Amino acid sequence: MRNLQKFIDDQNVWGSFFNTPEIKFPLSQTQVDDLAKSLDAKLSPENLHCDGEISAAEANRKYNFYAKVYRELEQYCLNNWLDTPVVYEL
């Protein structure tokens, strides 16, 4: 859950700029769905590669991190009887 927690912490930092409610455990289905949507957006090719401004190795590191976050989110859903959302960019 370390990667999922880091992702949530990062989401909370950015959300604080826009007065978005903080994401806390235990996660609701709505929060899980929102996290999946954020992952999908971050995995889009233009976001993942920062419009070509980063190296392929760095983009690969980002992809691997987000894939780990999704696997942990998926496991969280299974352990807590929540529907696992689909992330299309994986």
C-alpha positions as CSV (number, residue, x, y, z in Angstrom):
1,M,0.0,0.0,0.0
2,R,3.1,2.2,0.1
3,N,2.7,3.3,-3.6
4,L,-1.1,3.9,-3.2
5,Q,-0.5,6.0,-0.1
6,K,2.1,8.1,-1.9
7,F,-0.2,8.6,-4.8
8,I,-3.1,9.6,-2.4
9,D,-0.7,12.0,-0.5
10,D,0.3,13.6,-3.8
11,Q,-3.4,13.9,-4.9
12,N,-4.2,15.5,-1.5
13,V,-1.4,18.1,-1.9
14,W,-2.7,19.1,-5.4
15,G,-6.3,19.0,-4.1
16,S,-5.5,21.4,-1.3
17,F,-4.9,24.1,-3.9
18,F,-8.4,23.7,-5.2
19,N,-10.2,23.1,-1.9
20,T,-10.9,19.4,-2.9
21,P,-11.8,17.2,0.0
22,E,-8.9,15.2,1.4
23,I,-8.8,11.5,0.5
24,K,-8.5,9.3,3.6
25,F,-8.7,5.6,4.4
26,P,-11.1,3.8,4.4
27,L,-11.8,4.7,0.8
28,S,-15.3,4.9,-0.6
29,Q,-16.3,3.6,-4.0
30,T,-16.5,7.2,-5.2
31,Q,-12.9,7.9,-4.0
32,V,-11.7,4.7,-5.7
33,D,-13.4,5.7,-8.9
34,D,-11.8,9.2,-8.7
35,L,-8.4,7.7,-8.1
36,A,-8.7,5.4,-11.1
37,K,-9.7,8.4,-13.3
38,S,-6.7,10.3,-12.1
39,L,-4.5,7.3,-12.9
40,D,-6.0,7.1,-16.3
41,A,-5.3,10.8,-17.0
42,K,-1.7,10.5,-15.7
43,L,-1.1,7.5,-17.9
44,S,-2.2,9.2,-21.1
45,P,0.8,9.3,-23.5
46,E,1.1,13.1,-23.5
47,N,1.0,13.3,-19.7
48,L,3.2,10.2,-19.1
49,H,5.9,11.6,-21.5
50,C,5.4,15.2,-20.4
51,D,4.8,16.1,-24.1
52,G,8.2,14.6,-25.0
53,E,10.1,16.6,-22.5
54,I,11.4,13.7,-20.4
55,S,13.5,10.6,-21.4
56,A,12.0,7.3,-22.2
57,A,13.6,5.9,-19.0
58,E,11.9,8.5,-16.9
59,A,8.5,7.9,-18.6
60,N,9.0,4.2,-18.0
61,R,9.7,4.8,-14.2
62,K,6.5,6.9,-14.1
63,Y,4.5,4.1,-15.8
64,N,5.9,1.5,-13.4
65,F,4.9,3.6,-10.4
66,Y,1.4,4.1,-11.7
67,A,1.0,0.4,-12.5
68,K,2.0,-0.4,-8.9
69,V,-0.5,2.1,-7.6
70,Y,-3.2,0.5,-9.7
71,R,-2.3,-3.0,-8.5
72,E,-2.5,-1.8,-4.9
73,L,-5.8,-0.1,-5.5
74,E,-7.1,-3.2,-7.1
75,Q,-6.0,-5.3,-4.1
76,Y,-7.6,-2.7,-1.8
77,C,-10.9,-3.0,-3.6
78,L,-10.8,-6.8,-3.4
79,N,-10.0,-6.7,0.3
80,N,-12.8,-4.2,1.0
81,W,-15.6,-5.4,-1.2
82,L,-15.4,-2.5,-3.6
83,D,-15.8,-2.6,-7.4
84,T,-12.4,-2.4,-9.1
85,P,-12.5,0.4,-11.7
86,V,-11.0,0.0,-15.1
87,V,-7.9,2.0,-16.0
88,Y,-7.8,2.0,-19.7
89,E,-4.3,3.3,-20.2
90,L,-2.6,0.3,-18.6
